[in-house]
Amino acid sequence: MSGKINAVLAALLVICALSLVRSQYEARHLFIELERAQSQARQLDIEWAQLQLDQSTLGKHARIEEIARRDLEMTPLTPARTQYLTEGGE
């Protein structure tokens, strides 16, 4: 009877040990996934900040005016260059 109890207790001990090893493996695996996700989130935050900076730089009025003059060869509108059209054609 004592040997039977010892065998059951030994089996329970082995099951508990295997369960503990499995739990530790899963915890390590989940921790690695968490670290990867946090690293990716940090990288995305950096990228987002860079995109916001680029957007604010590209949208400035002075830059748009410079590109219009340089690349599109546009000139500022002045009253001397303005032509008014009337209905009679005069």
Steps between C-alpha positions, in 0.01 A plus 500: 500500500785735587667426167178581316472837674866573426443423130194728484686778681801457269270519195337815639842648567610432140177651364545810716864536392407470132221752550745741663750462214224557244377811688850644516550436127172675416587792729838544327339474158236761590764729647700484176186582301427792733853636456467477121164677506635777724802543274275522196278754680805714581614481136153600379495794744834620363375462143177687585692790653724516192197504269340780701822701478519440125138603456548825689815578302346422161188704568667831583391790281855621428603156372195472277566845357867416437409181314238685295759758394788261441341185354181635346651835402204688646518867592302690761177661388513881482236754390712589196479141374130454570268490200130555549251356255171671441191365333504736203854410403617862525 
